[in-house]
Amino acid sequence: MNAALPISSQASPAQLARPVAQVWFFLAMLGALMAFTSLSTDIYLPAMPQMQRDLQGNVELTITGFLVGFALAQLVWGPVSDRIGRRRPLIVGVALFVAGSIGCALSQSIGQIVFWRMFQAFGACTGPMLARAMVRDRYERTRAAETLSTLTVIMAIAPIVGPLLGGQIIRFSTWHAIFWLLAGIGTLMLLTLRWLPETHLPEQRATTPLSSAFADYAALLRHAPFMRYTLCVTFFYVGAYAFITGSPGVYIEHFHVDAQHYGWLFAVNIVGLMALSLVNRRLVTRFSLDTLLRAATAVAALAMFAAVVLMTARIGGLWGLVVPVFVFFATNGVIAACATAAALDGVPDHAGSAAALIGSLQYGSGIVSSLLLAWLPDGTPRALVGVMFFFALGAAAMAFWPVKSGSQLQGAAA
């Protein structure tokens, strides 16, 4: 797929179109794999109040459990993919996702569904993690950032459609149907993976024992440029997951938004993310990744500072929260793509392990969000916007931190 098709006077339009179609299929598949996380979490957000009543337990633990499984499993799958390739872990992972979704659909207690959400996450994590690694397998720094921006646009369909679809499902059925739908989507993805090419060729794979993976992680944690970019996107996602976890209660309970309309308020944030992701595809060819990261994180921090002021002063009502959050989420179209591409650029021989560590910290950050919101409940949006502002400020601090970039990873197992 990487090789260009020789263009000659004898080439037919169908022959010339084939590589383009292959590239778009490749991008569509990676976008769908990256969307696994958002779809698995966002689709049942409107059903959380109903689940709370049915299961008689803290339903937010279903998000926490998913993120715990998601974060831990990546640390295993990343090194495995560096040694056996990307496709086989993806196939096993999607199969586990389907089994976990069925387990969630059949659950009758909060303990059961939290267990199956963790099981589901052990498979779901292979999607976004290995999609990022496959991009690094194929493309260099700037092209990787451009490609990740394209994937962000594709994957953004999930958090738009997810809450809207979930809201409609609970009008006619129960929350169990949402997880049956996820099982069906996973099965379709599993069947489609047969056409996804392997990007990590045998001659590029690590030959050291899997036990040496922890040496890789230790070296990555000591690699200052890599950790600077990784912590930048991690801090940002603490704020993002604070919104995902806390927004159903704030919008539905505090501002009295109907559960069926909650999805629209959630979706508008993703529209901003998609728009800026499209713009970022052009920006990465004109500005350095560091410049874009600094600008985007500064805007995110300023937006959430405005939200803190408005919510503390009780000015603006619902729209005093919706508008700053929209700006915050829009900047994700720059931050996630640029930070990930820059982080992976310095560790080309360890893309699987590096993508796993990025994903583990990025999505595991949601655990921090849920714990903070559980510790700071006050029935108002103040705790939510406070957490989002604090960690947006942390992301900006990492973006502006004067660390020399561009060095290659040294000292990890080859």
PyMOL commands that set and color helices and strands:
alter all, ss='L'
color gray80, all
select helices_A, chain A and resi 13-42+45-55+61-84+87-106+110-124+126-138+141-155+157-172+175-195+202-204+210-222+224-254+259-283+289-313+319-330+332-345+348-375+382-400
alter helices_A, ss='H'
color red, helices_A
deselect
rebuild
show_as cartoon
